[in-house]
Amino acid sequence: MQNKGLIKVFAILFGLVCIYQLSFTFITNNVESEAEDFARQKISENVENYSALRDVEQQNYLDSVGNNEIVAGITYSDAKDKELNKGLDLKGGINVILQISVKDILAGLANNTDDPAFNQAIAEADEASTDSQDDYVDLFFEAFNNIPDAKLASPDVFANKTLSDEINFEMSNDEVETVIRRKVDESITSAFEVLRKRIDKFGVTQPNIQRLGNSGRILVELPGAKDINRVQGLLQSTAQLEFWHVYKNNELGNFLAQANNVLKDVVGEETEVQADTTAAESDSDIDELLAESEESTDEVSTGNNPLFELVEGPGFQGGPVLAYFSVQDTAKVNKYLSMPQVRSLLPAEQRYAKFAWGIPEEEGVVGLYALKGNRNMEPPLSGDVITDAQQTYDQMGRVAVSMQMDGRGAKLWEEMTGLASTQQSNIAIVLDNTVYSAPGVSTGPISGGRSEISGDFTITEGQDLANVLRAGKLPASADIIQSEIVGPSLGQEAIDSGIWSFAIALVFVLLWMIFYYGKAGLFADVALAVNILFIFGILAGLGAVLTLPGIAGIVLTIGISVDANVLIFERIREELAKGKVQKDAIKDGFNNALSSILDANITTGLTGFILLILGTGPIKGFATTLLIGIATSLFTAIFITRLFIDGYGKNGKSLDFATGATKNLFRNVKIDWLGKRKMAYIISGILIIISIGSIIVQGLNPGVDFVGGRTYTVRFDQDVNPTDVEQDLIAEFGSAEAKTFGPNNQLKITTKYKVDEESTAVDNEIQQSMFNALQSYLPQDLTFDEFTTGGAEREIGIMQSMKVGPTIADDIKNDSFWAILGSLVVIFLYILLRFRKWQFSIGAVAAVAHDVIIVLGVFSLLYKVMPFSMEINQAFIAAILTVIGYSLNDTVVVFDRIREFVNEHTSWPLGKTVNVALDSTISRTLNTSLTTLIVLLAIFIFGGESIRGFMFALIIGVIVGTYSSLFIATPVMFDSVTDKSKIEKKKKIEEDSEATTA
């Protein structure tokens, strides 16, 4: 090996760099452990809400020591920025995909037009988007262009005053479309920047935010975030800040009285209709009729005073609050006030009045305001003039938010406050259609552009509001269409199980290599340890995120690293068996193994790249560690192991590459592999038929990310019966599924209830309903807040949750299909280019298709009986792609040896060449498969419930993949060679000729 000195220097320096990168993680872990101990000692478990208080104390401790030097000038804050990032499944937190409403953006660009063609196109785009993979913009323009004589450049659509600088009446639809696409993209970019600014100020370490293509989707990952409701509010708040003049309650007193009188007749008619309907019902069940009558009384007013009887209290005389109503009656009041016969009672000067609600008070009541609207319902002043906002305190010592406006805003604010001062009226500060405050102005016009929002805020709410206003408003609404929430305690359990499985797998591999290859195995173990150091060092240096599937990828990399060393050692043993001296055997063994190692790792790497491109979250983490592991495994196996072996043998020391028990193992194997191919075809055919039949008849168990819905991992303080729990949930939701997930006190609950509704309000409603349904299984003192946050340190309640909208579920299925198809095509082409024979490609793809179908069949047959989750989800697709890579890894090694023997033994018949090639690789095949299987079994048993199905798929894939490389890929390749009989006949003639000559 050339340049040994350079390789040594590089390995040592790179190792030191990796240790340096990992030292930051060591420092932060120590400091955070001290902070946890400090918080635990200061806050006793007997204190109410002790978990949240401990979090505060822990953060205060970290803040206080953040800039203290720990070692060599490094502070905790410095180390925190450079530590190895942990993903949601290891640290807890929230991962969401937000859908920016392109519909809202288009409507805004069209000035919320009433144009029939525009609204028809919007309606058709809405309908088409439910089951289409196309972007909403494409669907809208397609629908609009199908409407006869519809023009995008109409003054009622996009050729309006707002866009007059870029769109004129003479432009064609195609020309307008180009402008609108650019405007939509600018709006999404603006939304991305607004969200990024909000998140940067949130205080979460290592946040990640990225755009997902041109679909208007934005991925947000916040590891370590604990206050989920706060995060959701921060992300989804549009921050539509508006300033309105307000009517006093005495100005609308007559209107409310008249409205109440009109509603007497309207509501009275509705009551009579319901009474007639009830009378017409069969009176066979008196109790049922009485129940329906009571419900009708609850839902509809008696008609005596429909509006006034809902009033919980009057507003202050001459103040901005018209009256106070119960929060639960707001929908009914809105319905009453929006009736045409009620709106018509408003005097001409008040006909544009806009009714809005304030912030609900502790008593469960909320104030009703009447804003002075106009024809366009546009506020005199909006929040786009805000240049800065800070959380402060008002004169009463309450939390408030102080705002500074730009020059234009300052001028308008001065005009508004001047008018309010003159009229002794109020100005309502409205955020997202909620009146936060409506202060009066008694000191004259306010100059300078400073204003203040006061209300019943906590400090955190005030800080978040200031942050949102400072970052700016979203150009359109943002809905969470996919989310994954992991509790911190579940994350710690994942870390513990991941480390445990990693340690067991590593110990086994280290001992096996020594048992099988003796001292050479010990050198391979050292190289493996260096490989692991390199992987973690690179992950830390790149700022990559370590996830539980990522740990699985690292453990799988152990198998890849072992495979490379096994290939090398087996080739060296072959060279030694030929009688070569040790030095030459080592040299030739490394050289001969290089081709197989490269081909095997490149095919696995190709599947890793496809995962990296198409995967999200944990799957991307798995692909990242797999790709890094492939690169470091190649370096350590080819160079580091070689350094140790050459260094040991340079003084003439003997190295056997075997032990007494393994020296002659698989030495004289002679099996007629091709002679058994017909039986293999029959066995595989039966397995494939059973698999396809099961998939058709019984189907698969698609996960939430493939069909949409919500799933929750819920832990109880005692063992529960999933069947009983499921029945209670079905009674609540109509459809639900509950399965034991890990221990008997933990269930995975899935429901499609309101799957098409993606608002935070619906999320909260479902969690509340689930809490109600599970009351009999939970401790009596467990509150709803504790239930939704996993019961804090009690570890009871929702430990993890995931929501996937139906649209993005379709996208995930589509991406998964293309990922598998793409990997097959890419690998087919690679093998074709590498081996220059299409028969090799056919054999490899046949084996891969065989493996995928059987793995799917096993999951279809067993998902109802196995005691762990066997869902078809994104992790399963990652497993399938990994199986493809592993199967090809095995197949390519065999094909490489066949190609070598064909070139080396030109006189042999093709059948003999293939059989001997398979014989020569059987030791490597079984060695690699065994070590990989043991590694996977360790993760399967000890690695945690969340990846058990993932590991099971890999285990089945390794077994089937090893079988297919011997009995499917090679036989199919052999049978597809049409001229092999001629080749064998030619060889026979040549042999006979040589015998005659002799």
Phi, psi and omega in degrees: 000127182279157173057043179299321181298318179295320179294320177300312180299315180298313182299317181294312180296318181293322176298319178295320178298317179297318177298319178298315181296321181283342180297329179295320178295320178298317181296311182296321179298320179295313181295317181292328175295319176297320180296320178296317179297319179298313181294323181293323180286328185278324183247116180281157178291344180282347180282137179297137179059039187295329183296313180295321179294323177296321178300318179296314180295322179296317180293321178298320178297315181296322178296323184288331182254005187303324184255009177281137179290133180256309178202135175052038177080001181271128176259170177299319180298319178297314182295324181297324180290339186243006182289166176289117184291137176252138181284180183299320185288346177255336185244344189082165180138200184225139177231117182229152169245120180263138174254109174289128185289101176294331176300316178296321180296315179297318179297320178295319178295331179267014179056039178051048185296156173259011183303127184299319182295317180299311183290330175294316179296321178297315180298318180291323177294321177301314182293316182292329185291343182291334181222027179240149178268355182285155176294153182299323180300317179298317180296321180295310182294325177297315179293319182295319182290342177276353179273122182302135174061016178279130182241126176292334181272018176291145177297341178271356180243260186257347177274055183258181184297323183296320184256018186298335180286341185240339182232129176239171187293340185273352186285147177280168179300321180296320180292318179294321181302319179299317180295315184294321177300318179294319180295319178296316179297321178296322180293320179293319176299319178298318178298319178301315181292321178299313180296320180298318180295321179296316184291322180301330181267001186283333177096013178268135179282145178051050174289155179227127177222131182208148175283144178251089179066213182249022186275355185083013180261142182229126179268131178231124177239125181232080178298137177088352179292131184248325182273088188295318180299322179296318180296314181298319178296320180296320184283324188264347180295123178284341180059047176278089181272129182222150177240123183233147165287150187235142172284145172281156184295331180286343178283338182244012180301312181297321180299316182295322178294316179296320179298319179298319180294317179295320182293336177302315181289316183296309181292325178299319178297318180297321180295319180296319179299316180293323179295318178298319181296319181294320181295330181284346181289156175296137181261031181288338182231095185298320181297320181295319179295319179297321178297317179294324179295320179295319179297320181295322179295323180290321189279331184237137181295162181291340180097352180290308176217074188305320183271312186293330181289349176272347183290127178267341179180149180280158173280163178299134184304123180082006180268179184278344181275122180291314180189166177253136180233158175292143181304322184287348179261001185297322180297321180292319178296318177302318180297316180298311186289343179266357179294136181304320181292339176274315180301328182292346180281344181292136176298162184304320183285350180244011188293343179260016180303138180242119182273139181214153181259153176270199178274129179303141179263169185302329182286358180085018178245159182217142182275146177255130180243157173238111182272146179279093182277183178219184185303318182269000182052043177254136181288153176300331183212134181240173188285354180290354178269356182285127178253339180203151178211138181222146174284125182225199177227143180274186184294338180270003180083009179274155178295134179218174177234119180266136184235148175240132182257162175281184185300314180297316180296320180299320180294314179295322179296322178295320179294316181296312181292328177295315179296317180296325179292319180296318184270000183052045182247190184240160174239123180273132175259110190246125178239119181051049175067016175242130179281111180279323176198159179220072184288151173274160180239112185241357185252015181092180182301143178259116182261166177093347175077022177260138178215173185214139173253124177239152181181189181273071182262152161272169179299318180297317180296322178295318178295318180295318180296316178298319179298314181297316181292323180291322180287334180106170183268152174288141181288349179201167180294152180235118180254140175279108182263345173210137178211150173224124182239126182238126178290149182298327180292322177294324177297318179295322177297322179295320178299313182299314181291324179295315179295319181298313180295322179297315182295316181297314180299317182295315180299316180299313182298318180299315181291321180296317181297322178292318180298320188274321187244004176066225181298324178299322177296325177295320177295321177297324178295319178297317178297324179294319178297318177297320179300315180296319176300315180299317182299308182293324178296317179294317178303316179293317182293324181278351183073021179291164182255126179271123180240172178296314172299332176295318175299320177299322177296322179293317179295321176296328177297330176302317178296321179295317179297318178297320180302316180297316179293323178297315178302316181295312184294322179294322177292323177296319179298322178296318180292322177295324179294335178282354178097010180285152175291159188302317183299314180290323180297318179296314180299310181291324179298315178296316182295317183289330181280341187301316182300313180296319181298314181296312181300315182296318182283329178293317179297319176294321179297325179297318177294325177297319178296321179295319176298319182295323183284316187263344184277164175226157173056233184301326181295320177295324177295320177298314181296320181298310181293326179296315181293317177298318180297322178298314182296313182290327178296318178300314182295312185290322181290319185280322188254310184294311179302319181298321179300314181293317182294315179295320180296323180289321186269358186291338179263017177087009179290141182274139179227115190273340184059031178192167173244176181301324183283338186243003187301316183253012181292131180060021184288315186245043179287129176221102183236136176276079183300314183292331178294340181262005187291329180295318177297321178296320178298320180294314180299312181295322179299317179297316180297320180292318179297316178298317181296311181296320178298317179294320179298320181288315186278307185267335179076188179247177180249082184293137178281175182300325183287356175255337183238348183087155180134193180231139178226142184227136170264113186243130180250140181246169180272002179209164177295142181230156178268115184298329180295316179296315180298319181298320179297319178295322180289322178297321178298330181274316187255343185093317175218131180195160179222136179230127180227145174297132183232092184089235180292164184289350178260018181226130181237151170254114185252127181235137177215146175256014180301125181052044183297333182276353180255123192243015183283160177296327179299320179291320176304313180295321179298317181294318178296321179295317179295320179294319178300317179296319183291333184262009185306320184289346181256357185249157175300144184296330183271004180283122180275167179297320179297319178293323179297317184283342179251021177075024176062022180052230184284352175284340177056053176229137179114208184282112180269334182201145177217155180214138177230132178226122176289155183298327181293313181288334175297319176298320179296320180296316178299317180298314179297322180296318178300313181291331178295314180292313180297317180298321181294322178295316181295313182299317182288322175304313181293321180296313181295323178298316179290325185284320185256349175062018177226124182293338180298324177296318180296317179299315179299317182294314182293322177299317180295318180295314178300318176303313182295315182297316181297317182291320177298317177298319179297318178299317179293325178292319182289326192252352189296339180274345186247340182287144183277022177217164185290130177236050180284149172269103183223193182296324179295323178294320177298321176298320179295318179299315180294325177292320176299318178301314180296318181293314180301317178292323176306311180295314183296318182295323178299317178295313181299322181297320179289324177298314179300319180297316182290325177299318179285331185274322183245077185291341183270351183281146170295154183299321180298317179294319179302314182295314182298315180295322179298317179293321176302318185288341181258357186297324179296314179297316183299311182291322179298309182294316181297318181296312181296318179296318180297318179297320177299313181294321178296323178298316179292320181299317184280318188249356191273003177103152185292327188295337180244014182293316177297321177301314180292323180298319178297320179293320180298311177300319181296320180294317179297310181292323181294321177296316179297315186291329179294331180270320191248355178240302185301309183292313177300319179297318176300315182297314183289338179277352176277105188285335186257020182293330178294321178294320179298315181293324178295318179297318179298321182294319179298317180296320180294318179296321180295317180296323180293320179295317179299320180295000000 
